[in-house]
Amino acid sequence: MNIAKVLSIAVIAGVGAWSPALAQSLPGSTMLTPGVYTTPEISAKCQAYAAQQVPVGGDQQRQSVALACVKQTYDEEVAKQKK
């Protein structure tokens, strides 16, 4: 399980490092961690998703799932706006 957490964090950090041009592309966006941006709507959606996916007491796993969800959802919203 620890390997999965480390890999998910590494993926988030790696993707965020090469995509600074996407940062702040959505109005009202805020940086959660370097390279990971969100809006209030995306945060609410991903927090609910993480709460459903991770059992009670798995705070670190829940945070990893929520960050991965935020990164993916934010990138999808930016891509939609660029089309």
ChimeraX attribute file (.defattr): number of C-alpha atoms within 10 A of each C-alpha:
attribute: neighborCount
match mode: 1-to-1
recipient: residues
	/A:1	6
	/A:2	8
	/A:3	8
	/A:4	11
	/A:5	15
	/A:6	12
	/A:7	11
	/A:8	17
	/A:9	16
	/A:10	12
	/A:11	13
	/A:12	21
	/A:13	15
	/A:14	12
	/A:15	14
	/A:16	19
	/A:17	12
	/A:18	10
	/A:19	12
	/A:20	13
	/A:21	9
	/A:22	16
	/A:23	19
	/A:24	17
	/A:25	17
	/A:26	16
	/A:27	8
	/A:28	10
	/A:29	17
	/A:30	14
	/A:31	12
	/A:32	14
	/A:33	12
	/A:34	12
	/A:35	20
	/A:36	26
	/A:37	25
	/A:38	25
	/A:39	17
	/A:40	10
	/A:41	9
	/A:42	19
	/A:43	19
	/A:44	13
	/A:45	14
	/A:46	23
	/A:47	18
	/A:48	11
	/A:49	15
	/A:50	20
	/A:51	17
	/A:52	11
	/A:53	13
	/A:54	16
	/A:55	11
	/A:56	9
	/A:57	8
	/A:58	10
	/A:59	13
	/A:60	11
	/A:61	20
	/A:62	21
	/A:63	17
	/A:64	18
	/A:65	21
	/A:66	24
	/A:67	24
	/A:68	19
	/A:69	19
	/A:70	24
	/A:71	20
	/A:72	15
	/A:73	18
	/A:74	23
	/A:75	19
	/A:76	11
	/A:77	13
	/A:78	15
	/A:79	12
	/A:80	9
	/A:81	9
	/A:82	7
	/A:83	5
